[in-house]
Amino acid sequence: MTSTHAPATPRIDTPALLAWFDGAGRPLPWREDGVTPWEILLCEVMSQQTPVARVEPIWREWLERWPGPAELAVAAPSDVIRMWGKLGYPRRALRLRECAVVVVEKFHGEVPTEVDDLLSLPGVGDYTARAVACFAHGQAVPVVDTNVRRVVARAVNGVAEAGPPSTRRDLAAVEALLPARREEAVAFSVAVMELGALVCTARSPDCDACPLAPTCAWVAAGRPAWNGPRRRAQTYAGTDRQVRGLLLDVLRDGDGTATAARLDAVWPDAAQRDRALASLLDDGLMVRNHDHYTLPT
């Protein structure tokens, strides 16, 4: 006789996940009590495509110099670029300053609580808006990054990788997994992201240490290899990103100005150097004054 029962809704063992996080979660400074929403927003923007170990000292230095959005909003763009240091993607530094201006002028100096309002801030996208709403304001909204997508792909869907991202599909998949209680949903979001960062990693998942292994669909299936499309590994050496960084370093590490001849000496490929220089000018990270280049003022 054919069963009429609907298949069980895929779930993640939340109690096991939260118990693991209580013992294994990293004591990151932005997870401490009393951290402000602005400090969390700053951390989230800095952490985009950047390891936590590199973010923490710069995050502390920024907050020492500019404790909140009011202070950052009136900072000189050149100082903001210098303080960004070697975090990479320095356009984020200027966007943070622009974000601070909007927070001050439109939201009276307070980081908004609603996702739609957060999305209106310069430099704040889908992930960052939901991360701030969840981690700073305690809202039960799905927070999806690469680590979360990987955990869900394995534990729920039984595949090694998540495949191409889809904001709508990924948010719906994670929202379906959130516990009903708000506090537990927030804790779940932090813990599942941490699990993907520390245990359920892309290349060397430690299934023996994973709290979800007993219920993981991928483990149950024998950890099958991924047969779908793969994202190309990002390189840095020899790219326009590297040339941009080298050109910007000349101004950032000096007195903030350089001749065209000084910049020409940075990179031998004139076409690539000119392309990188043009992109820095377009991004507002440099300003041209005749045959000199300066940081924005």
Secondary structure, DSSP 8 states (H G I E B T S, - for coil): -------------HHHHHHHHHHH----GGGSTT--HHHHHHHHHHTTTS-HHHHHHHHHHHHHH--SHHHHHTS-HHHHHHHHTTSS-THHHHHHHHHHHHHHHHHTTS---SHHHHHTSTT--HHHHHHHHHHTT--------HHHHHHHHHHTT--SS--S--HHHHHHHHHTTS-SSHHHHHHHHHHHHHHHHHTS-SS---GGG-TTGGG-HHHHTT-----S--------TTSHHHHHHHHHHHHHTTTSEEEHHHHHTT-S-HHHHHHHHHHHHHTTS-EEETTEEE---
